Amino acid sequence: MGSTDSKQKLGERVIAARRKLEDDMKLQSERAEDLMAKSPKTMKFILSSIESSFENYAPFLEPTLLIAWKADKDKCKNIVVNACKKVLSAPIMPDEYDWFKQYVIPSSIWMFKSKDDRFMFEDLMDIAQNMSLNIIQSMDSVYAHLKKHEKWNQLMAIKEETSVSRQDDKKVGLLQDKGIMDVADIKDDDEKMAQLQTFIDSHAAINALTVSAKTIDREFQNYVKTMMGRYGTFKAAPMKKVERCLSKLENDYASEQYPKSAKLLDLVRCSVTFNTLEQLIQGFDAIKTHVDSSQQSMKLARVKNGFLDPDYVGGYRDIKINVIFHSAMHPEIKMICEIQLILSQFLHEKKRIHKLYSIVREETYFQMVVSTPKTAKTTDVKQLKFEPVFDARTDVKDASVSSVRGKCSVDSASGLLALEDNNKNFLVYNMDKKKVVFQHALSFTNWSEFQRQGYSHEWIEWGGKKHVSVQTEQHIIRTFAVDGGFSEIESLRISLPDTDEINYCAFDKKSKRIFMVRNKSTLEERSLKTVKNVTKSIKLDQEIATSNLNPLSLSVDGAWCAIGGGKNKNYFYLIDVAKGTQYKLVTTTLGQGHTMGGVIPCFINGESNFVAVGGAGGKFEIWDVKTRKACKFLACTKEGSINCLSSKNNILAIGNTKKTLNLWDVRDWQMFYEKETKVEPTSIHLSEDSKYLTVSGWNGEKCLVFKTNSV
């Protein structure tokens, strides 16, 4: 119910915003028409007035802005966008930012489309994200400079440690009330009981924590200020808001044991800022000395040193110390609290980026407002019929195609088929004309590299136009404009050093980010706005083994990534991209995988809820992302190894070495379609609208395209 509450609040905001947008657009049109008919000069005056308001950060009434938009859409857009850039550029002035939050952000204008067919909020997101990236790079530069400091080794000597990590630990004693723990002892699989337990966790337990936090907050702040005031600048932080607590339960602690709220260790928190590295180290040593000597008031619970990971690509770093604070004024209360040790160089940038992140986090809200509310689909996938419409053996007249060991896919809008064949060519076919319309050599230095990397191409939308991206060399990814005669977009080229290799890659659904496995050891994220810059880098706990199939699957929102362990491996890795957390999950029914590629993962419907994992013997498992446990064990009718999977719109498509195509309805896990082919599938692809199903592989038809009768 914690999840329900926060989602409900967002839903309520969205509904209210949609109503407001509808009213605003209606009022805007009516007034604009009247003014244009009776007083065009007034329209120009209103536009000029709004321009002055934005230049001077002066208060204005929203209807005036909406009329200005109607007067000149392009000029009004420039006025708003330029003001955004100025307000959010360093240094961010408090009065300008307050004006921006009070008058500009709440406006319906962000849901208007400009002449380039982009919503205004998309420009706002681009500005905030690009400026965030600049700040991250600035903080990374500070980190690089610190490495040269004579005290650097002392900073690296501060190791992470954890002795207590929950508020209900016996050493702390919170959340032990029978009213909370009795619910945990109820052995009932009924969904209502599970919802009741979630309610108690996200309401009663959090309420108990906030009461304790409020009781000791002032005492804790005074205690730490007295202890640390001579080492740096002390600042008491406000108690964590209940809404933020709920969010952490849903996103960070979803898989923790009941009560999950026991993982909230920073309801009571403060910070100490230091001007130099020497001062920070002295401050840390002072806390350690005090904690070690303290008999009652304070004991160490956890140390997290954000400076230790050299591969972290997120900019901000600090040292967080969690302590068990024993109140002297209220001896019955012990609580884990947090002390942040911050270098001033990072603090200044953190304040800037916090404001930018508060804007970036609104992207989901904006997208929900402008999206068309979903209605129930009437199409039953079991009623779909699949008609072969393309066979590479017989339908390619102007070029020969070898076995298609790499990926194949159809873009529904254009009817174009793309594939990577065994002759190391990337080919695009016009299926109606049955001819090749684009060809590019794939220059891999040896055959084994191509076998691993021939699953890279992707149809993407960029700048409102269709493009296709493909890895053309072991270290290079290129993107071509479909409408531009397949000319390469140089600004989207990703080129690593010659000694590096891109093993696998995938895009999120909105084609804003690309994710790559680099040198079998690192998962990288890059924004298509600035592909030369790495926005996130996650060092894999273990180097992945080679695979002749495609072991990489990305959820459509880019939140989760699944990577198969490689040849003859019966495990896969599930990675929380935002947190960089990795989980090695071992399958229970798939044996040791198979010799070509091990186990192959695929997110069901592309969503972040379930992952299908296929392996030897025609068997596959369904894993719950939240609990990271297998919840279903299924098998195809043929026992060949599963080489490839694809899932869209309640369909899971599977191809195996017994030259069989199987389609499953993921709503009830019934197989509703089976077809034997002459090709041994190594790639299977469902288009976004499930209009096309494409299968390719060794021999036989080499590449088959099916078209559904309805979607």
C-alpha positions in Angstrom: 0.0 0.0 0.0 3.0 2.3 0.3 3.5 1.9 -3.4 -0.2 2.5 -4.0 -0.2 5.7 -1.9 2.7 7.3 -3.8 1.4 6.2 -7.2 -2.0 7.4 -6.3 -0.7 10.8 -5.4 1.1 11.0 -8.8 -2.0 9.8 -10.5 -4.1 12.5 -8.8 -1.6 15.1 -9.9 -1.7 13.8 -13.5 -5.5 13.8 -13.6 -5.7 17.4 -12.2 -3.0 18.5 -14.7 -4.9 17.0 -17.6 -8.1 18.8 -16.6 -6.2 22.1 -16.2 -4.5 21.6 -19.6 -7.8 21.0 -21.3 -9.3 24.1 -19.6 -6.2 26.2 -20.4 -6.1 25.3 -24.0 -9.8 26.0 -24.5 -9.5 29.4 -22.8 -6.4 30.2 -24.7 -8.0 29.5 -28.0 -11.2 31.5 -27.3 -9.3 34.6 -26.0 -6.7 34.4 -28.7 -9.3 34.3 -31.5 -11.2 37.2 -30.0 -8.0 39.3 -29.7 -6.8 38.4 -33.2 -10.1 39.5 -34.6 -10.6 42.7 -32.6 -7.1 43.8 -31.5 -4.0 42.1 -33.1 -1.8 44.8 -31.5 -2.8 43.6 -28.1 -1.5 40.1 -28.9 1.9 41.6 -29.8 1.8 43.7 -26.6 1.1 40.6 -24.5 4.0 38.8 -26.1 6.3 41.8 -25.5 5.1 42.0 -21.9 5.9 38.3 -21.3 9.3 38.7 -22.8 10.0 41.5 -20.3 8.7 39.4 -17.4 11.0 36.5 -18.3 14.0 38.8 -18.8 13.5 40.4 -15.4 12.2 37.3 -13.6 9.1 39.3 -12.7 5.8 37.7 -11.6 3.1 37.1 -14.3 -0.2 35.5 -14.6 -0.3 32.2 -16.6 -3.2 33.2 -19.0 -0.9 35.9 -20.2 1.8 33.4 -21.1 -0.6 31.2 -22.9 -1.9 34.0 -25.0 1.7 35.0 -25.8 2.2 31.4 -27.0 -0.7 31.8 -29.4 0.7 35.1 -30.6 4.0 33.6 -31.7 4.8 30.0 -30.8 8.5 30.1 -31.9 9.3 33.4 -30.1 7.5 32.4 -27.0 9.4 29.1 -26.9 12.7 30.9 -27.2 11.7 33.3 -24.4 10.9 30.4 -22.1 13.8 28.2 -23.0 16.4 31.0 -22.8 15.1 32.0 -19.3 15.4 28.3 -18.2 19.0 28.2 -19.3 19.8 31.4 -17.5 18.0 30.4 -14.3 19.6 26.9 -14.2 23.1 28.0 -15.1 25.8 28.5 -12.4 25.5 30.2 -10.1 21.8 29.4 -9.5 20.4 32.5 -7.8 17.8 31.7 -5.1 15.4 34.5 -6.0 15.5 33.6 -9.7 15.0 29.9 -8.9 12.1 30.6 -6.6 10.5 32.7 -9.4 11.0 29.8 -11.8 9.4 27.3 -9.4 6.5 29.5 -8.5 5.5 30.9 -11.9 7.1 28.9 -14.7 7.2 25.2 -13.7 3.5 24.9 -12.8 2.4 26.3 -16.2 0.5 24.1 -18.8 2.9 25.5 -21.4 5.2 22.6 -20.8 2.6 20.2 -22.3 2.4 22.3 -25.5 4.0 21.2 -28.7 6.3 23.5 -30.6 6.7 23.5 -34.4 9.4 20.8 -34.2 6.8 18.4 -32.9 8.4 18.3 -29.5 6.7 19.0 -26.2 8.1 22.0 -24.3 9.0 19.8 -21.3 11.3 17.8 -23.5 13.4 20.9 -24.0 13.3 21.5 -20.3 14.6 18.0 -19.6 17.4 18.4 -22.1 18.5 21.6 -20.4 18.4 20.1 -16.9 20.1 16.8 -18.0 22.9 18.5 -19.9 23.6 20.9 -17.0 23.6 18.0 -14.6 26.1 16.2 -16.8 28.4 19.3 -16.7 28.2 19.3 -12.9 29.0 15.6 -12.7 32.0 16.2 -14.9 33.1 19.1 -12.7 32.8 16.9 -9.6 34.7 14.1 -11.4 37.5 16.6 -12.1 37.6 17.5 -8.3 37.9 13.7 -7.6 40.7 13.3 -10.1 42.6 16.3 -8.5 42.2 14.8 -5.1 44.1 11.6 -6.2 47.2 13.8 -6.3 46.8 15.0 -2.8 49.4 13.8 -0.2 46.6 12.6 2.1 45.0 10.5 -0.6 46.2 7.2 0.8 44.8 8.1 4.2 41.4 8.7 2.6 41.6 5.3 0.8 42.5 3.7 4.2 38.9 4.5 5.4 37.3 1.2 4.7 33.6 0.5 4.6 32.2 -1.5 7.4 28.8 -2.5 8.7 27.9 -3.9 12.1 24.2 -2.9 12.3 22.1 -2.1 9.3 18.5 -2.2 10.6 16.5 -0.2 13.1 15.0 -3.5 14.5 18.4 -5.0 15.3 18.6 -6.0 19.0 21.4 -3.4 19.5 18.8 -0.7 18.5 15.5 -2.2 19.5 13.0 -0.2 17.4 10.0 -1.6 15.6 9.7 -4.5 18.0 6.2 -3.7 19.1 3.7 -6.6 19.0 1.4 -4.5 16.9 4.0 -4.5 14.2 5.6 -7.9 14.6 2.3 -9.9 15.0 1.5 -9.2 11.3 4.8 -10.8 10.3 3.9 -14.0 12.0 0.7 -14.5 10.1 1.2 -17.5 7.7 -1.3 -16.7 5.0 -0.6 -16.5 1.3 -3.8 -14.5 0.7 -3.2 -11.3 -1.3 -5.2 -9.3 1.2 -3.0 -10.3 4.0 0.1 -9.4 2.0 -1.5 -6.0 1.4 -2.2 -5.6 5.1 1.4 -6.4 5.9 2.5 -3.8 3.4 0.2 -1.2 4.9 1.5 -1.8 8.5 5.1 -1.6 7.2 4.5 1.6 5.2 2.3 3.4 7.7 2.4 2.1 11.3 6.1 1.2 11.2 7.1 4.5 9.5 4.9 6.4 12.0 6.7 4.7 14.9 10.1 5.7 13.4 9.1 9.3 12.8 7.9 9.6 16.4 11.3 8.3 17.7 13.1 10.6 15.3 11.2 13.7 16.3 11.8 12.9 20.0 15.6 12.7 19.7 16.3 14.9 16.7 17.3 18.1 18.6 19.3 16.2 21.2 21.2 14.4 18.5 22.0 17.6 16.5 23.3 19.4 19.6 25.4 16.3 20.6 27.1 16.1 17.1 27.5 19.9 16.9 29.4 19.9 20.2 31.5 17.0 19.1 32.3 18.2 15.6 32.0 22.0 15.6 35.7 22.6 15.9 36.6 20.3 12.9 34.2 21.7 10.2 31.0 23.5 9.5 28.1 21.7 11.2 24.6 21.7 9.7 21.5 20.1 11.1 19.4 18.5 8.3 15.6 18.4 8.4 14.1 15.0 9.2 13.4 12.9 6.2 9.9 13.4 4.8 7.4 10.6 5.0 6.8 10.7 1.3 10.5 10.1 0.7 10.5 7.2 3.2 7.7 5.6 1.2 9.6 6.0 -2.0 12.7 4.3 -0.6 10.6 1.4 0.6 9.2 0.9 -2.9 12.4 1.4 -4.8 15.3 0.7 -2.6 14.1 -1.8 -0.1 11.4 -3.7 -2.0 13.1 -7.1 -1.5 14.1 -6.6 2.2 12.5 -8.6 5.0 9.6 -7.3 7.0 9.5 -4.6 8.3 11.3 -3.0 5.3 11.1 0.3 7.0 13.8 -0.9 9.4 16.2 -0.1 6.6 15.5 3.6 6.9 18.7 4.7 8.7 18.7 8.5 7.9 15.5 9.9 9.3 17.7 11.9 11.7 20.7 13.3 9.9 23.3 16.1 9.8 26.4 17.1 7.9 29.8 18.4 8.6 31.6 20.3 5.7 35.3 20.6 5.5 37.4 23.0 3.3 40.4 20.6 2.9 41.0 16.9 2.7 43.2 17.1 5.8 40.2 18.5 7.8 37.9 15.8 6.5 40.2 13.0 7.6 40.7 14.7 11.0 36.9 14.9 11.3 36.5 11.2 10.5 39.2 10.3 13.0 37.5 12.4 15.7 34.2 10.6 15.2 35.9 7.2 15.3 37.8 8.1 18.5 34.7 9.4 20.2 32.6 6.3 19.2 35.3 3.9 20.4 35.5 5.7 23.7 31.8 6.3 24.3 30.3 4.1 26.8 26.6 4.9 26.2 25.7 7.7 23.9 27.0 6.6 20.5 28.1 3.4 18.8 29.2 2.8 15.2 26.7 1.1 12.9 28.1 1.6 9.4 30.7 3.5 7.4 30.3 4.1 3.6 33.2 5.8 1.9 32.0 7.2 -1.4 35.6 8.0 -2.5 36.7 4.3 -2.7 35.1 3.3 -6.1 37.3 4.8 -8.9 34.8 3.6 -11.6 31.8 5.5 -10.1 30.4 7.9 -12.6 28.0 10.1 -10.7 30.0 13.0 -9.5 29.1 13.6 -5.9 31.1 11.7 -3.2 31.1 11.9 0.6 31.6 9.7 3.7 28.5 8.6 5.5 28.7 7.4 9.1 25.7 5.8 10.7 25.7 5.7 14.5 23.5 4.1 17.1 22.5 7.2 19.2 21.3 6.4 22.7 19.3 9.3 24.0 20.2 10.6 27.5 17.0 12.6 27.7 14.9 9.6 26.7 16.9 6.6 27.7 14.3 4.2 26.3 15.2 5.3 22.8 18.1 4.2 20.6 18.1 5.0 16.9 20.5 4.7 14.0 21.2 8.3 12.7 23.5 9.6 10.0 26.4 12.0 9.8 27.6 13.1 6.4 31.2 14.2 6.0 31.5 16.5 2.9 34.2 18.4 1.1 33.1 21.9 0.4 34.0 21.6 -3.3 31.4 18.8 -3.6 28.8 20.6 -1.5 28.6 23.6 -3.8 28.0 21.4 -6.8 25.6 19.1 -4.9 23.3 22.1 -4.2 23.2 22.9 -7.9 22.6 19.4 -9.1 19.9 18.8 -6.4 17.8 21.6 -8.0 18.4 20.1 -11.4 17.4 16.6 -10.3 14.2 18.0 -8.8 13.3 19.1 -12.3 14.5 15.9 -14.0 12.3 13.8 -11.6 9.2 15.5 -13.0 9.7 13.9 -16.5 7.5 11.0 -15.6 4.8 13.3 -14.5 4.9 15.4 -17.7 4.9 12.2 -19.8 1.9 10.9 -18.1 0.0 14.2 -18.5 0.5 14.2 -22.3 0.1 10.5 -22.9 -3.2 9.1 -24.0 -4.8 7.2 -21.2 -4.6 3.5 -21.8 -7.7 1.6 -22.7 -8.1 -2.1 -22.5 -7.0 -3.9 -25.7 -9.7 -6.1 -27.2 -7.3 -8.2 -29.2 -6.7 -11.7 -27.7 -3.2 -12.8 -28.6 -4.4 -16.4 -28.9 -6.6 -15.3 -31.9 -3.6 -13.9 -33.8 -2.7 -15.5 -37.0 0.9 -15.4 -38.4 1.3 -15.2 -42.2 4.8 -15.6 -43.7 5.5 -12.5 -45.8 9.2 -12.8 -46.4 11.7 -15.6 -47.0 15.4 -14.7 -47.5 16.0 -17.8 -49.6 13.5 -16.9 -52.3 12.7 -13.2 -51.9 16.1 -11.5 -52.2 16.7 -11.0 -55.9 19.6 -8.6 -56.1 21.9 -10.0 -53.5 22.7 -13.3 -51.8 22.3 -13.7 -48.1 24.2 -16.2 -46.0 23.0 -17.7 -42.8 21.8 -14.9 -40.5 23.6 -15.6 -37.3 23.1 -12.1 -36.0 20.0 -10.1 -35.2 17.0 -9.5 -37.5 14.2 -7.1 -37.0 11.4 -5.2 -38.9 10.5 -1.6 -38.4 6.7 -1.6 -38.7 6.3 2.0 -39.8 8.7 1.7 -42.8 8.3 -2.0 -43.6 12.1 -2.3 -43.7 13.9 -5.4 -42.5 17.4 -5.2 -41.0 19.8 -8.0 -40.4 23.4 -8.9 -39.7 24.5 -11.9 -41.8 27.4 -14.4 -41.7 29.2 -12.6 -44.5 29.8 -9.8 -42.0 27.3 -7.4 -43.7 24.6 -5.3 -42.2 21.7 -5.3 -44.7 18.4 -3.4 -44.9 15.7 -4.8 -47.2 12.6 -3.2 -48.6 10.3 -6.2 -48.3 7.7 -4.8 -50.7 10.3 -4.3 -53.5 12.3 -7.3 -52.4 15.6 -5.5 -52.7 18.5 -4.3 -50.6 18.3 -0.6 -49.9 21.4 -0.3 -47.7 24.5 -2.3 -47.0 27.4 -1.7 -44.7 30.4 -4.0 -44.0 30.9 -5.2 -40.5 34.7 -5.0 -39.9 35.3 -7.4 -37.0 38.9 -8.7 -36.8 37.9 -12.3 -36.4 34.9 -14.6 -36.6 34.4 -15.2 -32.9 34.1 -11.4 -32.3 31.3 -11.2 -34.9 29.5 -14.2 -33.4 29.4 -12.3 -30.1 28.7 -8.9 -31.5 26.3 -9.5 -34.4 23.2 -8.7 -32.3 23.6 -4.9 -32.1 21.4 -3.1 -34.6 18.4 -1.1 -33.3 15.6 1.0 -34.9 15.5 4.3 -33.0 13.6 7.6 -33.2 16.0 10.6 -33.1 14.9 14.1 -33.6 11.4 12.9 -34.7 12.9 10.8 -37.5 13.7 7.1 -38.0 17.3 5.9 -37.7 19.0 2.6 -37.4 22.0 2.0 -35.2 24.5 -0.8 -35.6 27.9 -1.9 -34.3 30.2 -1.9 -37.4 33.6 -2.6 -35.7 34.5 -4.2 -32.4 34.9 -0.7 -30.9 32.5 1.5 -33.0 28.7 2.0 -33.2 27.3 4.0 -36.0 23.8 5.5 -36.6 22.3 6.1 -40.0 19.3 8.3 -41.0 16.7 6.2 -42.8 15.1 9.2 -44.6 18.5 10.6 -45.5 19.6 7.8 -47.8 21.1 6.0 -44.8 23.7 8.8 -44.3 25.7 8.4 -41.0 24.9 10.8 -38.2 28.5 11.6 -37.1 27.4 13.2 -33.8 25.9 9.8 -32.7 29.0 7.7 -33.5 30.4 5.9 -30.4 34.1 5.2 -30.9 36.2 3.5 -28.2 40.0 3.1 -28.2 41.1 0.4 -30.7 42.1 -1.8 -27.8 38.6 -1.9 -26.3 35.6 -3.8 -27.5 31.8 -3.4 -27.2 30.5 -6.8 -26.4 26.7 -6.1 -26.4 24.5 -3.0 -26.6 20.9 -2.0 -26.2 18.7 1.2 -26.2 15.9 2.2 -23.9 12.5 2.4 -25.5 12.6 6.2 -25.9 16.0 6.0 -27.6 17.4 8.5 -25.2 20.1 6.2 -23.7 22.3 3.4 -24.9 23.7 0.7 -22.7 26.9 -1.2 -23.5 28.9 -4.1 -22.1 32.5 -3.0 -22.5 35.5 -5.4 -22.4 33.2 -8.0 -20.8 33.7 -6.3 -17.5 31.8 -2.9 -17.4 28.2 -1.9 -18.1 28.1 1.7 -19.5 25.3 4.1 -20.0 25.5 7.0 -22.4 23.0 9.7 -23.4 22.4 10.1 -27.1 22.6 13.8 -26.5 26.3 13.5 -25.7 27.3 10.0 -26.7 31.0 10.7 -26.2 30.4 11.0 -22.4 29.7 8.1 -20.1 26.9 9.0 -17.8 27.0 5.8 -15.7 29.6 3.1 -15.4 29.0 -0.1 -13.4 32.0 -2.5 -12.9 30.6 -6.0 -13.1 31.3 -8.2 -10.1 32.6 -10.9 -12.5 33.8 -10.7 -16.1 31.1 -12.3 -18.3 32.0 -15.3 -20.3 31.8 -15.3 -24.1 28.5 -16.2 -25.8 27.6 -16.9 -29.4 24.1 -15.7 -28.7 22.7 -12.4 -27.3 22.7 -12.6 -23.5 21.8 -8.9 -22.9 18.3 -7.8 -22.1 17.3 -4.2 -21.1 13.9 -3.2 -19.6 12.2 -0.5 -21.8 12.7 2.1 -19.1 16.4 1.4 -18.8 16.0 0.7 -15.1 17.1 -3.0 -15.1 19.5 -5.0 -17.1 19.9 -8.7 -17.3 23.0 -10.4 -18.7 23.5 -14.2 -19.2 26.7 -15.7 -17.6 28.0 -17.1 -20.9 28.6 -20.5 -22.5 27.8 -23.5 -20.3 26.8 -21.2 -17.4 23.5 -21.7 -15.5 23.3 -18.2 -14.0 22.6 -14.7 -15.1 23.1 -11.2 -13.6 20.3 -8.8 -12.7 21.5 -5.2 -12.4 19.6 -2.3 -10.9 21.0 0.4 -13.2 20.2 3.4 -11.0 21.9 2.0 -7.9 24.5 -0.1 -9.7 23.5 -3.1 -7.6 24.2 -6.5 -9.1 22.6 -9.8 -8.3 23.9 -13.2 -9.5 20.9 -15.5 -9.9 21.4 -19.2 -10.4 18.7 -21.1 -12.4 17.4 -24.3 -10.9 16.0 -26.3 -13.8 18.2 -25.3 -16.8 21.3 -27.4 -16.0 24.5 -25.7 -17.1 22.9 -23.7 -19.9 24.0 -24.7 -23.4 27.3 -24.7 -25.2 26.5 -21.7 -27.5 25.3 -19.1 -25.1 24.4 -20.4 -21.6 21.1 -19.0 -20.3 19.4 -16.3 -22.3 17.3 -13.6 -20.4 14.4 -11.5 -21.7 12.2 -9.0 -19.8 8.5 -9.9 -20.1 6.7 -7.2 -22.2 10.0 -5.3 -21.8 8.8 -4.2 -18.3 10.8 -4.3 -15.1 8.6 -6.9 -13.3 9.6 -10.3 -14.7 12.4 -11.9 -16.6 12.2 -15.1 -18.7 15.4 -17.1 -18.8 15.8 -19.8 -21.4 18.4 -22.6 -21.5 19.0 -26.3 -22.3 16.3 -28.9 -22.8 13.6 -26.5 -24.1 13.1 -25.3 -20.5 12.6 -21.7 -19.3 12.0 -20.0 -16.0 10.2 -16.8 -15.1 11.9 -14.7 -12.4 10.3 -12.0 -10.3 12.6 -8.9 -10.4 11.4 -7.6 -7.1 12.0 -10.8 -5.1 14.7 -12.1 -7.4 13.2 -15.6 -7.2 12.0 -18.0 -9.9 8.2 -18.1 -9.8 7.4 -20.3 -12.8 9.0 -23.3 -14.4 7.9 -24.0 -18.0 9.0 -26.1 -21.0 8.5 -26.1 -24.8 7.3 -29.2 -26.5 10.7 -29.8 -28.1 13.7 -30.3 -25.9 16.2 -28.3 -28.0 18.2 -25.5 -26.3 16.6 -22.1 -26.3 18.7 -19.7 -28.3 16.5 -16.6 -28.4 13.5 -14.9 -26.8 11.5 -11.7 -27.4 8.5 -10.3 -25.5 6.0 -7.6 -26.4 2.2 -7.0 -25.8 1.6 -10.1 -23.7 3.5 -12.4 -26.1 6.7 -14.3 -25.3 8.3 -15.7 -28.5 10.9 -18.5 -28.2 13.2 -20.1 -30.8 15.2 -23.3 -30.1 17.8 -25.6 -31.7 15.0 -28.1 -32.7 14.1 -25.5 -35.4 10.8 -24.7 -33.6 9.1 -21.4 -33.0 6.8 -21.2 -29.9 4.6 -18.3 -28.8 3.2 -18.0 -25.2 0.5 -15.9 -23.7 2.2 -14.3 -20.7 -1.2 -13.7 -19.0 -1.9 -17.3 -18.3 1.3 -19.0 -19.6 -0.4 -21.0 -22.2 1.5 -21.8 -25.4 -0.9 -20.8 -28.3 1.3 -21.2 -31.4 4.0 -23.6 -32.6 5.7 -23.8 -35.9 8.5 -25.9 -37.2 11.0 -24.1 -39.5 14.0 -25.2 -41.6 16.1 -22.5 -40.0 17.7 -23.0 -36.6 16.8 -19.8 -34.8 19.5 -17.7 -33.2 17.5 -14.4 -33.2 13.9 -13.7 -32.8 12.2 -10.2 -32.8 8.7 -8.8 -32.2 8.1 -5.3 -33.5 6.8 -2.8 -30.9 3.3 -3.2 -32.1 3.6 -7.0 -32.6 2.7 -6.5 -36.2 5.9 -8.4 -37.4 7.6 -11.4 -36.0 11.1 -12.0 -37.4 13.2 -15.2 -37.1 16.7 -15.8 -38.4 19.6 -18.2 -37.9 21.4 -21.1 -39.5 20.5 -22.5 -42.9 17.0 -23.2 -44.0 15.1 -20.0 -44.8 17.9 -18.0 -43.1 15.4 -15.2 -42.3 11.7 -15.5 -42.0 9.2 -12.6 -41.5 5.7 -13.2 -40.3 2.9 -10.6 -40.2 0.0 -10.8 -37.8 -3.6 -10.5 -38.8 -4.3 -7.9 -36.1 -2.7 -6.3 -33.1 
